[in-house]
Amino acid sequence: MITLAPPLERLTQFLQSLGYEVGFLEPSDEQAFGRVIVALDEERSKDEYEDVVQIYFMEDILQAALPAGEQAEGPSNLQFIMELPVQLGGLAAEQKSEAYQLIFILNKLLPLGSLGLQNEQEGLYFKYSLLGKDQNHQADLIGDILDMMAFYLPEFKALIQELIAGKSLQTVLAHSGLMKALQAEAGTV
């Protein structure tokens, strides 16, 4: 009889076979659920990773909170979370308004997931939830999701950083080619 590794451990092995820099964090006293950590940075050393995705099951968090012997029931909810090194909290009102507009535009362009803001510093993050009937998600689908994140998020982060550095929203949109994409979407080209 073959014993399979738990889903996150299998996912870690699969992502390593695709060439991703991956780690698996076992449940601990501080974090009661396991997590897969994936670096999306291609040109950084291991000590300098900036674009890091955490992947975990929401039901594992729920299970950790339940009394011993009780089982979490329901579908599987695999979370992808990536905090981007961008803070909007210190921006002037007009610049913050333009940053919000840019995030709204970028969310319309993302094929899945969304960008959001957290805490009083208004740190930027990306979040996506993959739902399934159980924790045995297709590994190649998860690889595709990470490929999408690696394609879009570094570019979107750079656009927001340009705006924070003082460029206007119109300038950022024009230089990035997003203005033409938005006009094509609206049928005004």
Residue, then its C-alpha position, 0 to 999 in steps of 0.5 A: m500500500i502506498t501512503l501519499a504525502p499530505p497535499l501541501e507537501r506534494l505541492t511543494q515537491f511538484l513546484q520544485s520540479l517546475g523550478y520554483e524556489v519553494g519551502f514548506l513550513e510545518p505547523s508550529d506553536e506560532q502557526a498552527f497550519g502548514r504553508v508552502i512558500v514560493a519565491l517568484d523573483e527570478e533574478r534575486s539571491k535567496d537572501e533578497y527575495e521580495d515577491v514571495v507567495q504563501i499558499y495554505f488551506m483555509e480549512d487547516i486554519l479552521q481545523a486548528a481552531l476546532p476542539a480536539g476530535e472535531q473535523a472541519e467540513g466543506p469544500s477546499n479553499l486554497q489561498f494564495i497571498m502575496e504581500l507587495p513591498v508597496q505602502l500607500g499610507g504616507l501619500a498625499a490625498e491626491q497621490k493616494s487617490e491616483a494610486y487607488q484608481l491605478i489599483f482599480i484599473l489593474n484589478k480589472l486587468l488581472p485574470l484572477g485574484s485581486l489586489g487589496l490594501q491592508n492595515e493603517q499603512e495601506g500595504l498592498y497585497f494580492k489574494y486568490s482563492l482556489l476552491g475545490k471539493d477536497q485538498n487534492h487540487q490539480a498541481d499543474l493548475i496551481g503551477d499555472i496560477l503561480d506563472m500568472m502571478a509571476f507574469y503580472l504582479p512584478e509589472f503591476k508593482a513597478l507601475i504603482q511604485e512609479l506613481i508613488a515616486g511622483k509620476s502622474l496616473q496619466t503618465v504611468l498609464a501612457h508609458s506602460g501601454l495600459m492606456k491603449a489596452l483600456q481604450a481598446e476595452a472601452g471601444t474608443v481606439 
